[in-house]
Amino acid sequence: MENTTELNKLFTSLKPNSILSGDFNFSGLDWESFNTTDKQSEDFLEACNSSFLKQYVDFSTHIAGKTLDLLLSNNDDFVGSVTDVARLGSSDHNMTLTEILLPGIQSESTELIPDYTNSFWLRLLGRIR
């Protein structure tokens, strides 16, 4: 219960463009119907909704058929796809592969590049020969 309370507090302080991923282990929450079977799952779902967090994993990630491993983000433009990669070794959880879409970063170059547009090409050619 204490971990859930701390997690829900964390959600309220998230900055825009946040992505959270991991084994959240809320087996009492059905992500297809948004039904909950316990108070912790209900509080967690409410905290997600209040923080505008969308959950992107739409398949079971545990051998018991539950979606316990989640990908949450408050920016829909950042998540391209989430794919089931299957279990690794003897784990009871499936791995997920996530395509994260980040905008390109443009920075001004500090490299000096000669500008030959106003050069005397004939003189230059004469010096090269």
Salt bridges, closest charged atoms under 4 A:
GLU6 OE2 - LYS9 NZ 3.62
ASP23 OD2 - HIS93 NE2 3.49
ASP43 OD1 - LYS39 NZ 2.93
ASP69 OD2 - HIS93 ND1 2.67
ASP76 OD1 - LYS54 NZ 3.36
ASP92 OD2 - HIS62 NE2 3.12
ASP92 OD1 - HIS93 NE2 3.68
